[in-house]
Amino acid sequence: MSTDTFFAHETSVIDQGCKIGPGTKIWHFSHIMSDCKIGEKCNIGQNVVVSPRVVLGNNVKVQNNVSIYTGVICEDDVFLGPSMVFTNIINPRSAIIRRDSYQETLVQQGASVGANATIVCGNTLGKFCLIGAGTVVTKEVPDYALIVGNPGKQIGWVGEYGHRLEFNENNFAVCPESGQEYKLEDHKVIRVK
């Protein structure tokens, strides 16, 4: 299916009531369910499920085999790695219907989630954080945090270009690629230049 505003591969399924922004591409065997909002210039890889009422901002990259369940909101420039998954109920049971118990998960601007990571519902992933491949996130993630392991633990900080930040004795760091400057204060990182 090709429209004036977005592209959808002929094997993809797009339910009624979705809003899909211009320049977005939806690839093989993906299912975009009702009432989703997908922004401009997103890329939805193959075999992706986007459940009802999910919100994806602009320029969100979703790699193959990702499940994005109801309750997830991704802001602009988010990267979701191959086969990562979100949850939306904290205590699922097959025989008990809990559709009224979905918890919200917010993935803030510029955050990246690595391949095969699991994001337990009800948490916020901070701006420009980096979740390593295979990580299981069970709690809130600060802006610019580098999280790895199961359960996920913070092992450092990254800048907006994804490089690890090395802070000097004055708690300043410079990104080796961009030259952007960051300050660490009260266990929070902010970009200063």
N, C-alpha and C positions, 0 to 999 in steps of 0.2 A: 504494500500500500504506500503510495507516495502522494503527499498532499502539497499544497503550496507552502506549508509552514514547517512540517516535520516529515521524517522518513520512518516507515515501519516495514520491516521485512515481511514478505507474504506469509511466512509461517508464524508470525507473532499474532497474539490475540489481544485486542484492545476493547475493553468493555465500554458500554455507554456511560456518559457522564464524566469522562476524564477531561482534564485540561492539560494540553501538552504544548509547550512553547516552541517558537520557531527555531529551526536549526538542530532540534533534537533528533537523535537516531536511535531506533529500537531494533535490535537484531534478532536472529533466529530463535524460535521456540520460546520467546518471552511472553509473559502474561501480565498485562497492565489492567488491574481490576478497577471497578467502578469508583467514581468520586476521587480519584487521585489528582494531585496537582504536580505536574512536572514542568520545571522551568525551561528556559532557553538554553540551547547548545549543550544539552545533556547527552551522554552516551550510555545507553542501556545495553549491556552485553548479551550474549545468548544464554537461554535457559534461566532468565531472571524472573522472579515473581515480585510484583509490587502490589501489595494488598490494598483493600479499600481505605480511602482517606489518608493514605501516605502523602507527605509533602516533600518534594525534592526541589531545592532552589536552582539557580542558574549554574551551568557548567559543572554539574555533578557527574562524576565518572563512576559507573557501576560495572564491575568486571563480571565475567561469566559465573553462572551458578550461585547467584546471591539471592537470598530471601529477605525482603524488606516488609515487615509485618505492620499491621495497623497500630498506630501509636508512635511511629517513627517520623521525625521531622529532621531533614538534612538541610542545612543552610547552603549558601553558595560555595562553590569550589571544593566540595567534599569528594574524597576518593574512597571507594569501597572496593577492597581487593577481592580476588577470586575466591569463591566459596565461603566468604564470611557470612555470618548470620546474626540476625537480631532475634531476641525473644520479646514477647509482649505480655506474658502472664507469669507471675513469680512461682505459682504452685499448680501447674497444669495437671489435669486428670482427664482421661478419655471420656469417662462416664458423667462428668460434671461440666455443664456449659457455663463458661465464665466470660462471655463476650462483653459483659458490662464491667469487667475487671481489668481491661487492657490498661497497661501503664505506659506513659509517654517516655520516649527516649529522644533526647535532643542531641544532634551532632552539629556543632557550631562551625562557623565559617573556616574553610581551609583545613579541616581535620582529615587525617588519612588513617584508614583501618586496613591492616595487612591481611594477606590471604589466610583463610581458615580461622580467623579470629571469631570469637563469640562475644556479643555485647548483651549482657543481662539487662533486662528492661528496668526503667525507672531511673536511669542515670543520665547525666549530661557529659558529653565529651567536649572539652573546651576547645577554643579556637586554636587552630594550627597544631593540635596535639598529634602525636604519631603513635599508633597502636601497632606493635610488632606482630608479625605473622604468628598465628596459633595462639595468641594471647586470649585469655578469658577475663573480660572486664566486669567486675562485680561492684564497683563503686564509682563515685564522681571522679572525673579526670580534669586536672587544671589546664588552663591555656598553656600551650607550648610544651606540655609534659611528654616524655618518652616513656611508654609503658610496655613491659614485656612479661611473659610467663603466665602460669596458671596456679593460683589466681594472679592477675596482673599486678605488677609492682612498678613503681616509678624508679627508673635508673638514671635519669638525667633530664635534660631539656633540649629542644630543637627549635630552630628558627623557622621562618616562613618558607624558606627554600628546602627544608627538611634535613639540614645539617645539624649535627650535635653542637651545642653551644658550650664553650669552655670559658667559665667566668674567672676573671682575675681577682686580685686581692681587694679591689674596689667594687666587686660584684658587677662588672661590665663584661660583655662578650660581643664579638664581631663575627657575623656570618662570613665564612671564607669565600663564598661564591658571590653574594650580593653586596657585601659591605654594610648591611643593615646592622644597627647597634641595639643591644638589649641590656636591660638592667634587672638584676635579681634582688628583690626586696620583700621581706616577710613571706618567704616561700611562694612568691608570685613573680612571674616574668612579664615584663612589658617591653614593647619595642619603643625605643626613644629616638631613633633616627633611621 
